[in-house]
Amino acid sequence: MSFSITMELMDTVVRWLLEPVIVGLLVLVAVAVWELGLALGERSGGVRRLELSGDAERLAYRARRRIDRADLLARIGPMLGLMGTLIPLGPGLAAMGRGELEILAQAVTVAFNTTVLGLLVGILGFLLGRLRRRWYDAAMERMEAAA
């Protein structure tokens, strides 16, 4: 394969990725909002009810699952945001070289939007993970102290 064919193939694959990245970011935003609602329920009594049930294994299982989901959001959101930033910039910069500023403006807009969404998901995931660790650790400590 010649270098130009390889470059064209790579450009095609990378351009194909932009739409799934954007859809993935939107799904992650929805999941982050869902997790935020779950966290409000946990804070307003959900963790306490699990603690009062006396089932340490169930509490630990729930904690592990919910903290893992928050950690996943904190990691994947910014990664997809970065992909969504870089993918449109290549064609945007090429368009700038041809004097097509409208295409460049659209590419930069997509890049900034995906960056912001990725960071939003990452921030929410990070905060949810930290809060959940604190809540569940405190509940586990209280259960152990009571035993």
Backbone as ProteinMPNN parsed JSONL, in Angstrom:
{"seq_chain_A": "MSFSITMELMDTVVRWLLEPVIVGLLVLVAVAVWELGLALGERSGGVRRLELSGDAERLAYRARRRIDRADLLARIGPMLGLMGTLIPLGPGLAAMGRGELEILAQAVTVAFNTTVLGLLVGILGFLLGRLRRRWYDAAMERMEAAA", "coords_chain_A": {"N_chain_A": [[0.844, -1.18, 0.0], [0.513, 2.17, -0.819], [1.738, 5.276, 0.566], [-0.082, 7.441, 0.316], [-2.547, 6.158, -0.063], [-2.773, 4.846, 2.355], [-2.957, 7.059, 4.073], [-5.371, 8.196, 3.172], [-7.143, 6.144, 3.845], [-6.851, 6.148, 6.629], [-7.802, 8.751, 7.199], [-10.474, 8.437, 6.405], [-11.413, 6.496, 8.233], [-11.071, 7.874, 10.656], [-12.739, 10.129, 10.298], [-15.151, 8.789, 10.19], [-15.469, 8.106, 12.809], [-16.342, 10.371, 14.204], [-19.169, 10.872, 14.445], [-20.134, 8.593, 16.03], [-18.665, 9.213, 18.36], [-19.781, 11.658, 19.175], [-22.432, 10.849, 19.643], [-21.914, 9.004, 21.686], [-20.944, 10.758, 23.667], [-23.264, 12.245, 24.189], [-24.895, 10.233, 25.21], [-23.415, 9.616, 27.504], [-23.717, 12.024, 28.901], [-26.444, 11.879, 29.499], [-26.408, 9.566, 31.116], [-24.81, 10.519, 33.201], [-26.488, 12.485, 34.281], [-28.563, 10.838, 35.133], [-27.17, 9.301, 37.05], [-26.604, 11.339, 38.826], [-29.159, 11.864, 39.815], [-29.612, 9.381, 41.083], [-27.644, 9.586, 43.041], [-28.638, 11.661, 44.58], [-30.823, 10.373, 45.689], [-29.456, 8.408, 47.133], [-28.129, 9.989, 48.996], [-30.264, 11.137, 50.336], [-31.241, 9.158, 51.952], [-31.015, 6.561, 50.947], [-28.532, 5.175, 51.225], [-28.43, 5.064, 53.964], [-30.665, 3.466, 54.555], [-29.806, 1.032, 53.475], [-27.673, 0.587, 55.176], [-28.974, 0.316, 57.643], [-30.293, -2.027, 57.182], [-28.486, -3.946, 57.751], [-27.085, -5.636, 56.114], [-24.093, -6.112, 55.144], [-22.704, -7.114, 52.955], [-24.394, -6.615, 50.79], [-24.463, -3.822, 50.877], [-21.751, -3.258, 50.367], [-21.535, -4.353, 47.799], [-23.355, -2.751, 46.33], [-22.131, -0.265, 46.698], [-19.644, -0.667, 45.418], [-20.455, -1.094, 42.744], [-21.769, 1.342, 42.087], [-19.806, 3.268, 42.564], [-17.884, 2.403, 40.745], [-19.251, 2.926, 38.333], [-19.38, 5.725, 38.425], [-16.647, 6.307, 38.373], [-16.035, 5.348, 35.841], [-17.449, 7.155, 34.232], [-15.978, 9.449, 34.877], [-13.582, 8.917, 33.638], [-14.027, 8.094, 30.928], [-15.631, 10.105, 29.754], [-13.991, 12.576, 29.442], [-12.102, 11.472, 27.662], [-13.591, 10.812, 25.354], [-14.442, 13.394, 24.816], [-12.018, 14.616, 24.128], [-11.398, 13.162, 21.819], [-13.541, 14.018, 20.235], [-12.789, 16.614, 19.98], [-10.371, 16.609, 18.559], [-10.883, 15.203, 16.149], [-12.571, 16.777, 14.29], [-10.841, 18.909, 13.861], [-8.731, 18.365, 12.098], [-9.839, 18.213, 9.352], [-10.889, 20.791, 9.5], [-8.659, 22.488, 9.726], [-7.486, 21.912, 7.282], [-9.437, 22.96, 5.601], [-9.171, 25.637, 6.245], [-6.723, 26.161, 5.08], [-7.506, 26.152, 2.438], [-8.983, 28.367, 2.369], [-11.608, 28.233, 3.203], [-13.419, 29.368, 5.395], [-15.861, 29.052, 6.676], [-16.25, 26.297, 6.954], [-14.12, 25.771, 8.644], [-14.965, 27.23, 10.892], [-17.236, 25.765, 11.633], [-16.043, 23.304, 12.26], [-14.427, 24.024, 14.449], [-16.391, 24.808, 16.241], [-17.728, 22.355, 16.723], [-15.566, 21.029, 17.88], [-15.105, 22.528, 20.252], [-17.597, 22.198, 21.541], [-17.726, 19.409, 21.992], [-15.56, 19.133, 23.655], [-16.391, 20.563, 25.942], [-18.677, 19.052, 26.709], [-17.452, 16.568, 27.262], [-15.769, 17.276, 29.397], [-17.7, 18.101, 31.256], [-19.061, 15.676, 31.79], [-16.892, 14.265, 32.868], [-16.307, 15.811, 35.173], [-18.716, 15.562, 36.643], [-18.722, 12.766, 37.013], [-16.364, 12.449, 38.511], [-16.957, 13.948, 40.86], [-19.256, 12.564, 41.77], [-18.129, 10.04, 42.26], [-16.296, 10.619, 44.331], [-18.016, 11.597, 46.373], [-19.704, 9.374, 46.734], [-17.859, 7.441, 47.608], [-17.169, 8.523, 50.092], [-19.7, 8.484, 51.411], [-20.45, 5.727, 51.382], [-18.207, 4.543, 52.608], [-18.362, 5.667, 55.161], [-20.802, 4.583, 56.0], [-20.168, 1.85, 56.024], [-18.186, 1.852, 58.013], [-19.722, 2.61, 60.241], [-21.433, 0.394, 60.358], [-19.569, -1.628, 60.952], [-18.659, -0.735, 63.418], [-20.935, -0.994, 64.93], [-21.238, -3.691, 65.02]], "CA_chain_A": [[0.0, 0.0, 0.0], [1.292, 3.402, -0.853], [1.519, 6.189, 1.69], [-1.292, 8.247, 0.113], [-3.705, 5.29, 0.176], [-2.823, 4.652, 3.809], [-3.446, 8.311, 4.666], [-6.793, 8.313, 2.837], [-7.852, 5.157, 4.654], [-6.851, 6.635, 7.997], [-8.726, 9.885, 7.233], [-11.838, 7.919, 6.317], [-11.756, 5.85, 9.501], [-11.161, 8.898, 11.7], [-13.967, 10.898, 10.062], [-16.28, 7.925, 10.529], [-15.574, 8.041, 14.268], [-16.882, 11.582, 14.827], [-20.58, 10.714, 14.82], [-20.262, 7.751, 17.226], [-18.114, 9.912, 19.519], [-20.786, 12.632, 19.607], [-23.541, 10.079, 20.232], [-21.409, 8.493, 22.954], [-20.92, 11.855, 24.632], [-24.643, 12.56, 24.582], [-25.338, 9.135, 26.086], [-22.745, 9.785, 28.785], [-24.361, 13.135, 29.604], [-27.696, 11.335, 30.043], [-26.049, 8.658, 32.211], [-24.333, 11.346, 34.314], [-27.672, 13.093, 34.903], [-29.218, 9.723, 35.825], [-26.358, 9.002, 38.233], [-26.799, 12.453, 39.755], [-30.434, 11.591, 40.472], [-29.394, 8.265, 42.01], [-26.85, 10.073, 44.165], [-29.543, 12.423, 45.454], [-31.565, 9.361, 46.436], [-28.533, 7.791, 48.099], [-27.861, 10.959, 50.051], [-31.472, 11.436, 51.114], [-31.684, 8.036, 52.757], [-30.778, 5.25, 50.346], [-27.388, 4.522, 51.86], [-28.809, 4.832, 55.372], [-31.558, 2.298, 54.584], [-28.962, -0.156, 53.298], [-26.906, 0.423, 56.412], [-29.872, -0.175, 58.692], [-30.688, -3.409, 56.883], [-27.488, -4.813, 58.363], [-26.487, -6.505, 55.1], [-22.836, -5.484, 54.743], [-22.337, -7.561, 51.607], [-25.225, -5.874, 49.834], [-23.979, -2.447, 50.899], [-20.461, -3.231, 49.675], [-21.796, -4.61, 46.381], [-23.966, -1.542, 45.764], [-21.094, 0.772, 46.7], [-18.669, -0.983, 44.376], [-21.066, -0.876, 41.424], [-22.054, 2.76, 41.846], [-18.529, 3.983, 42.487], [-17.282, 2.027, 39.461], [-19.924, 3.67, 37.254], [-18.943, 7.119, 38.507], [-15.259, 6.344, 37.899], [-16.069, 5.163, 34.397], [-17.827, 8.459, 33.675], [-14.872, 10.392, 35.075], [-12.481, 8.598, 32.718], [-14.433, 7.976, 29.525], [-16.14, 11.392, 29.268], [-12.935, 13.416, 28.875], [-11.459, 10.822, 26.511], [-14.439, 11.037, 24.185], [-14.388, 14.827, 24.544], [-10.774, 14.892, 23.405], [-11.557, 12.628, 20.46], [-14.447, 14.92, 19.536], [-12.059, 17.858, 19.728], [-9.321, 16.433, 17.563], [-11.358, 14.68, 14.864], [-12.953, 17.793, 13.31], [-9.813, 19.928, 13.637], [-7.947, 18.038, 10.894], [-10.511, 18.779, 8.179], [-11.056, 22.235, 9.685], [-7.402, 23.145, 9.368], [-7.328, 21.759, 5.83], [-10.352, 23.932, 4.99], [-8.573, 26.961, 6.424], [-5.691, 26.271, 4.054], [-8.17, 26.425, 1.156], [-9.736, 29.613, 2.503], [-13.012, 27.94, 3.515], [-13.517, 29.701, 6.814], [-17.121, 28.548, 7.221], [-15.998, 24.908, 7.355], [-13.259, 25.867, 9.821], [-15.792, 27.673, 12.025], [-18.07, 24.637, 12.042], [-15.173, 22.309, 12.889], [-14.014, 24.528, 15.753], [-17.582, 24.75, 17.097], [-17.879, 20.953, 17.138], [-14.45, 20.715, 18.773], [-15.351, 23.134, 21.564], [-18.779, 21.579, 22.156], [-17.4, 18.073, 22.49], [-14.66, 19.316, 24.798], [-17.193, 20.964, 27.095], [-19.475, 17.906, 27.145], [-16.558, 15.585, 27.863], [-15.347, 17.765, 30.708], [-18.867, 18.063, 32.129], [-19.237, 14.283, 32.208], [-15.77, 13.931, 33.737], [-16.479, 16.493, 36.46], [-19.813, 14.907, 37.357], [-18.262, 11.439, 37.419], [-15.381, 12.598, 39.587], [-17.656, 14.367, 42.077], [-20.096, 11.459, 42.239], [-17.254, 9.01, 42.811], [-15.771, 11.07, 45.628], [-19.1, 11.633, 47.356], [-20.139, 8.012, 47.024], [-16.843, 6.791, 48.441], [-17.323, 9.051, 51.449], [-20.958, 8.01, 51.989], [-20.436, 4.287, 51.603], [-17.182, 4.227, 53.61], [-18.903, 6.024, 56.478], [-21.835, 3.593, 56.334], [-19.473, 0.599, 56.36], [-17.544, 2.044, 59.319], [-20.772, 2.572, 61.265], [-21.885, -1.008, 60.488], [-18.529, -2.386, 61.637], [-18.618, -0.288, 64.816], [-22.118, -1.517, 65.602], [-21.134, -5.17, 65.113]], "C_chain_A": [[0.882, 1.233, 0.0], [0.897, 4.3, 0.311], [0.226, 6.973, 1.527], [-2.563, 7.417, 0.341], [-3.876, 5.046, 1.67], [-3.389, 5.888, 4.493], [-4.937, 8.497, 4.386], [-7.637, 7.349, 3.675], [-7.952, 5.631, 6.105], [-7.806, 7.827, 8.146], [-10.176, 9.424, 7.224], [-12.28, 7.306, 7.646], [-11.95, 6.894, 10.595], [-12.423, 9.739, 11.512], [-15.205, 10.092, 10.426], [-16.507, 7.896, 12.036], [-16.278, 9.239, 14.898], [-18.324, 11.406, 15.286], [-20.764, 9.779, 16.018], [-19.709, 8.416, 18.488], [-19.135, 10.904, 20.062], [-21.971, 11.924, 20.261], [-23.118, 9.526, 21.594], [-21.368, 9.564, 24.034], [-22.324, 12.205, 25.11], [-25.215, 11.476, 25.495], [-24.701, 9.272, 27.469], [-23.316, 10.956, 29.585], [-25.66, 12.648, 30.247], [-27.415, 10.405, 31.228], [-25.584, 9.459, 33.43], [-25.502, 12.016, 35.035], [-28.44, 12.031, 35.693], [-28.482, 9.4, 37.126], [-26.472, 10.109, 39.272], [-28.11, 12.283, 40.519], [-30.323, 10.445, 41.462], [-28.631, 8.727, 43.245], [-27.703, 10.9, 45.123], [-30.385, 11.462, 46.305], [-30.705, 8.673, 47.484], [-28.32, 8.718, 49.293], [-29.083, 11.187, 50.938], [-32.032, 10.202, 51.827], [-31.4, 6.669, 52.195], [-29.639, 4.495, 50.993], [-27.732, 4.18, 53.31], [-29.726, 3.605, 55.491], [-30.768, 1.003, 54.391], [-28.167, -0.451, 54.556], [-27.769, -0.175, 57.515], [-30.351, -1.597, 58.44], [-29.709, -4.404, 57.492], [-26.781, -5.736, 57.391], [-25.235, -5.83, 54.527], [-22.429, -5.879, 53.325], [-23.122, -6.8, 50.546], [-24.774, -4.418, 49.75], [-22.667, -2.326, 50.123], [-20.639, -3.443, 48.168], [-22.354, -3.361, 45.701], [-22.933, -0.42, 45.669], [-20.113, 0.556, 45.553], [-19.225, -0.687, 42.987], [-21.253, 0.599, 41.125], [-20.78, 3.59, 41.764], [-17.831, 3.66, 41.176], [-17.923, 2.779, 38.298], [-19.488, 5.131, 37.249], [-17.508, 7.256, 38.002], [-15.179, 6.187, 36.387], [-16.455, 6.472, 33.7], [-16.665, 9.446, 33.749], [-13.735, 10.145, 34.09], [-12.894, 8.667, 31.248], [-14.909, 9.313, 28.954], [-15.053, 12.289, 28.687], [-12.211, 12.8, 27.678], [-12.275, 11.04, 25.239], [-14.467, 12.518, 23.815], [-13.14, 15.207, 23.765], [-10.837, 14.358, 21.975], [-12.442, 13.558, 19.633], [-13.827, 16.269, 19.257], [-11.107, 17.691, 18.55], [-9.838, 16.019, 16.187], [-11.752, 15.795, 13.893], [-11.861, 18.82, 13.02], [-8.956, 19.642, 12.406], [-8.591, 18.591, 9.634], [-10.708, 20.303, 8.287], [-9.806, 23.001, 9.303], [-7.126, 23.036, 7.873], [-8.219, 22.759, 5.101], [-9.805, 25.342, 5.13], [-7.487, 27.195, 5.377], [-6.263, 26.561, 2.686], [-8.973, 27.716, 1.206], [-11.207, 29.424, 2.808], [-13.247, 28.127, 5.014], [-14.809, 29.201, 7.454], [-16.96, 27.107, 7.713], [-15.112, 24.885, 8.597], [-14.079, 26.261, 11.046], [-16.666, 26.539, 12.531], [-17.231, 23.587, 12.774], [-14.752, 22.757, 14.282], [-15.193, 24.502, 16.731], [-17.81, 23.333, 17.605], [-16.786, 20.591, 18.137], [-14.688, 21.279, 20.171], [-16.533, 22.473, 22.271], [-18.46, 20.203, 22.733], [-16.441, 18.148, 23.671], [-15.456, 19.629, 26.054], [-18.032, 19.798, 27.607], [-18.612, 16.847, 27.827], [-16.095, 16.0, 29.244], [-16.499, 17.756, 31.71], [-19.092, 16.651, 32.67], [-18.123, 13.883, 33.175], [-15.897, 14.548, 35.122], [-17.577, 15.817, 37.275], [-19.399, 13.526, 37.857], [-17.282, 11.504, 38.575], [-16.062, 12.965, 40.907], [-18.524, 13.247, 42.65], [-19.254, 10.351, 42.87], [-16.727, 9.377, 44.183], [-16.85, 11.042, 46.711], [-19.543, 10.23, 47.741], [-19.126, 7.268, 47.877], [-17.003, 7.231, 49.898], [-18.57, 8.473, 52.118], [-20.905, 6.527, 52.336], [-19.371, 3.874, 52.617], [-17.693, 4.532, 55.017], [-19.958, 5.014, 56.919], [-21.194, 2.271, 56.744], [-18.799, 0.712, 57.728], [-18.569, 1.984, 60.445], [-21.289, 1.142, 61.47], [-20.871, -1.84, 61.243], [-18.463, -2.021, 63.117], [-19.792, -0.857, 65.598], [-22.041, -3.025, 65.824], [-20.247, -5.631, 66.235]], "O_chain_A": [[1.868, 1.316, 0.731], [-0.138, 4.105, 0.949], [-0.501, 7.158, 2.504], [-3.545, 7.927, 0.881], [-4.995, 5.041, 2.182], [-4.215, 5.772, 5.399], [-5.684, 8.912, 5.271], [-8.713, 7.707, 4.153], [-9.008, 5.527, 6.729], [-8.545, 7.898, 9.128], [-11.008, 9.962, 7.954], [-13.385, 7.567, 8.123], [-12.896, 6.803, 11.377], [-13.111, 10.031, 12.49], [-16.193, 10.644, 10.911], [-17.632, 7.682, 12.486], [-16.767, 9.134, 16.023], [-18.657, 11.764, 16.416], [-21.488, 10.133, 16.949], [-20.239, 8.199, 19.577], [-19.336, 10.986, 21.274], [-22.454, 12.351, 21.309], [-23.892, 9.58, 22.55], [-21.719, 9.305, 25.185], [-22.542, 12.434, 26.299], [-25.938, 11.778, 26.445], [-25.366, 9.07, 28.485], [-23.393, 10.888, 30.812], [-25.944, 12.967, 31.402], [-28.12, 10.46, 32.236], [-25.924, 9.117, 34.562], [-25.505, 12.104, 36.263], [-28.913, 12.298, 36.797], [-29.106, 9.245, 38.176], [-26.44, 9.838, 40.473], [-28.169, 12.528, 41.724], [-30.875, 10.519, 42.56], [-28.935, 8.308, 44.362], [-27.512, 10.843, 46.337], [-30.624, 11.71, 47.487], [-31.167, 8.388, 48.589], [-28.329, 8.284, 50.445], [-28.952, 11.404, 52.143], [-33.185, 10.212, 52.258], [-31.535, 5.681, 52.918], [-29.763, 3.304, 51.28], [-27.356, 3.119, 53.811], [-29.58, 2.803, 56.414], [-31.027, 0.002, 55.06], [-28.012, -1.608, 54.948], [-27.331, -1.072, 58.236], [-30.766, -2.292, 59.367], [-30.054, -5.562, 57.724], [-25.953, -6.545, 57.807], [-25.31, -5.078, 53.556], [-21.874, -5.068, 52.585], [-22.567, -6.391, 49.526], [-24.712, -3.85, 48.659], [-22.493, -1.407, 49.323], [-19.976, -2.792, 47.361], [-21.888, -2.963, 44.633], [-22.876, 0.29, 44.665], [-19.794, 1.486, 44.811], [-18.539, -0.096, 42.152], [-20.931, 1.058, 40.03], [-20.699, 4.523, 40.965], [-17.244, 4.546, 40.556], [-17.228, 3.221, 37.383], [-19.254, 5.708, 36.187], [-17.186, 8.206, 37.289], [-14.351, 6.821, 35.733], [-15.852, 6.845, 32.694], [-16.404, 10.184, 32.799], [-13.003, 11.073, 33.746], [-12.18, 9.24, 30.425], [-14.625, 9.626, 27.798], [-15.175, 12.727, 27.543], [-11.76, 13.517, 26.784], [-11.737, 11.402, 24.192], [-14.51, 12.862, 22.634], [-13.2, 16.025, 22.847], [-10.388, 15.016, 21.037], [-12.137, 13.851, 18.477], [-14.296, 16.997, 18.382], [-11.053, 18.535, 17.656], [-9.29, 16.439, 15.168], [-11.301, 15.766, 12.748], [-11.949, 19.536, 12.022], [-8.502, 20.572, 11.74], [-7.96, 19.363, 8.912], [-10.693, 21.009, 7.278], [-9.878, 24.035, 8.64], [-6.591, 23.966, 7.268], [-7.808, 23.341, 4.097], [-9.961, 26.158, 4.222], [-7.352, 28.3, 4.852], [-5.584, 27.155, 1.848], [-9.575, 28.118, 0.21], [-11.984, 30.37, 2.683], [-13.269, 27.167, 5.784], [-14.841, 28.953, 8.659], [-17.48, 26.746, 8.769], [-15.325, 24.076, 9.5], [-13.904, 25.687, 12.121], [-16.82, 26.371, 13.74], [-17.662, 23.046, 13.792], [-14.725, 21.943, 15.206], [-15.013, 24.209, 17.913], [-18.06, 23.135, 18.794], [-17.053, 19.918, 19.132], [-14.491, 20.579, 21.164], [-16.471, 22.216, 23.473], [-18.883, 19.879, 23.842], [-16.504, 17.322, 24.582], [-15.225, 19.035, 27.107], [-18.095, 19.572, 28.816], [-19.003, 16.292, 28.854], [-16.034, 15.179, 30.159], [-16.299, 17.438, 32.882], [-19.291, 16.464, 33.871], [-18.383, 13.234, 34.188], [-15.628, 13.891, 36.128], [-17.392, 15.532, 38.458], [-19.693, 13.16, 38.995], [-17.361, 10.707, 39.51], [-15.779, 12.367, 41.945], [-18.529, 13.009, 43.858], [-19.632, 9.79, 43.899], [-16.711, 8.547, 45.092], [-16.634, 10.535, 47.811], [-19.733, 9.928, 48.919], [-19.51, 6.532, 48.785], [-16.974, 6.409, 50.814], [-18.508, 8.022, 53.262], [-21.266, 6.122, 53.44], [-19.596, 2.956, 53.405], [-17.483, 3.752, 55.946], [-20.0, 4.633, 58.089], [-21.631, 1.642, 57.707], [-18.838, -0.233, 58.516], [-18.315, 1.377, 61.485], [-21.55, 0.724, 62.598], [-21.24, -2.665, 62.079], [-18.24, -2.883, 63.967], [-19.667, -1.167, 66.783], [-22.703, -3.565, 66.711], [-20.07, -6.833, 66.428]]}, "name": "protein", "num_of_chains": 1, "seq": "MSFSITMELMDTVVRWLLEPVIVGLLVLVAVAVWELGLALGERSGGVRRLELSGDAERLAYRARRRIDRADLLARIGPMLGLMGTLIPLGPGLAAMGRGELEILAQAVTVAFNTTVLGLLVGILGFLLGRLRRRWYDAAMERMEAAA"}
